[in-house]
Amino acid sequence: MPGFYIRHVAYPQIDNLETPITAAWNKNAEEVLSDGECGLDQHHESDCGADYEIGYASDDLISTAWIYDVYGHGAAHGSFWGHVDNLLLRVTLPVLKPSDVFGPDDHWVAGFQRLVSNALREQQWSPPDGEAETALLTSSLDPGKWAFGAQGIRIVFNAYEGGCYACTPRKDVELTWIELEPLLARDSILSRPVGESGRR
């Protein structure tokens, strides 16, 4: 129906605790939504959804997974994508670095990618070619894809990252803290007990 489209948007806010850090975090969450293709100011002839999930929140870090889906009217199919904001609760809201979690050095990389590869196989995912798996394994090292939670790390993949739309893993890859424990840095920012998943 021309001129009619569906838009669902949601974004988190910290309430009941107004500090410079929480104010900056709240503003950042609003800006993430405004800048996205499903943002509050966007008007396109498409159905679009923007949602979030907070699986980890501590005094040091909030991990926010942003999930988007869009269907352009008349297209063969919709699309989906996501990213994760792992922001350290400091005045400047620095983005989490791999060294904040894993270490020492880069010795964790091979073990991490092996766990991702095994998880993909357990999903019975098979790459369309060698390049597709290499691309996914490389992509999995980006902290902007790591959604932290009580059970471990969920890696968010986007449409077409698996080589084609139908080739992309239909489920996010999940690695447990038990599996990841040997790879964690001794002073990992996640060394404290992980809280229950849910929205704050």
N, C-alpha and C positions, 0 to 999 in steps of 0.2 A: 504494500500500500504506500504510494508515494507520500513522502513527508512524515511518515510514521516510523519511529524507531524506538528501541528499548535501550535504556542505559541504567545500569546498576553500579553505584560507586560506594565504597566504604573505606574509611581510613581510621587509624587508631589515634588516640590522644591520652596523655597522662593527666589525670585529674587529682584534685585534693592535695597537690604538692607543688606549689609554684616556686621554682627556683630558676636561676639563669639557665641551668642545664636542661631542666624539663621544658622550659619555654622554648629553647632552641630545638629540642627534639620534636615537640609538637609542631613547630613551624616547618621543620624539615618534612614531617609526614604530610602536611598540607601541600607543600611544594612538590613532593614526589607525585602526588595525585594530579595536581594542576598541570604538571609538565608531561604527563603520560598521554597516550593516544585516547584513553578513556577519561581524560581529565574533565573537571567540572566545566571548563570553558570550551570544550571541544564540541563541535556540531557537525557530524558527518552522517551520511546516509548509511548507517550500519548499526547493528545491535552490538552492544559492547558491555562488558562487565569488568569491574576492578574490585578486587577483594584483597584481604590480607590475613595472615595468621602469625601470631606470636607464640613460638614454642619455647622460648627461653628468655627470661628476664632476671637480671641480678643487679647488684649495686654497681657493677662494672660494665655491663653489656646488655643491650636489648637486640634480639634477632627477629627481624620482621620480614616475612616472606610476602612479596607482592605477587598476586596471580591475576593475569589478564586473559580475557578471551574476546574475540571480535568476529562478527559475521557481516561481511559486506553484502548488502542486498544484491542478489543475482549471482554471487560467487558460487563455485562448485562446492566449497566447504568453508568452514570457519577456520580460525587460527588461534593459537594460544602461546603465551610466553610468560615469563616471570623473572624476577630477580630478588635478591635478598639484601636488605640493609642490615649489616652487622656493625652497629655504631657503638663505640666506646663512650661511656657516660663521662666525658670530660667537657670542658667549656667549649672547645672547638669541634666536638663530636667527630673525632678521627675515626676513619674506617678501619675495621679490624684487618690486620695483616696475617698471613700464614704463620709467621714467626711468633705471633701472640698465642698460638695454639699448639703448633707442631715444632719439633726440633729434636736434637740440635741440627743446625745447618739445614741442608736439603735432603738429608738421609731418609726423611719420611715419604718423599715423593713416590719412589718406586713401590713401596708398600701400600700407599694410599691408592695408587692407580691399579694395583693388583686386586685390592678389595673391590674397587669399582667394577673392574672387568668381571670378577667372580659374581658380583651382584647382578650385572647385566645378563650373564649366562643363566643365573637362577631364574630370571624372568623369562628365560627362553628367547631372549632377544638375539637376533643374528644380524650382523652388519651387512649392508648391501655390498660393501667393498672394504678393503683394508683402511682406506683413508677415513671412512666414517667412524670406525672405532677409535682410530688415533685422534680424530677431532674431538670425540666425546671425552676421551681420557684426558686430553689437554685442557678442555673446557672445565672438567671436574676439579681442577686445581685452583679455580678462581673463587676466592672467598665470597664473591657476590652471588654465588650459587649455593652456598652452605646455609641451610636452614637448621639451626641448632634446636634440639629438643631434649626431652627427658631420656629418650632411648638412644639418641645418637645424632648423626648428621644426615639430613635429607638433602640430596643434590637435585636442584631444579633444572630440568632441561627444557628447551624451547622447541617449537615446531621447526622442522627441517634440520635440526642439529644432527639427527641420525642419518643424514644423507638425502632423505626425501620426507615428505609429510608423513606417509604411512610407515616410514622406517624409524621414526623417532620412538624411543621407548615410551610406552603409554603410561607407565608409572614412574614416579621419581625413584632414584636409587637411594636406598637407606643403608647406612653403615652404623653399626652399634658401637657404643662406647667401649664395650668389652673388646671388640675387634680393633678399635682404634687406640686402645690404651698404650700399646708398645710404641706408638708413633708420637704420643703427646710429649710436649716439652715439659721439663720438670717444673718450670714456673708458669705453665699454661694458665691463661686467664680463665679457663674453664675448669681449673682444678678443684673449685668448690663444688659442692653438691648441686646438681642440675635441678631446677624447680619443675613443678608440674607444668605440662603444656596448657595453653589457654590464652585468652586475651586479658590484657591488663588495662 
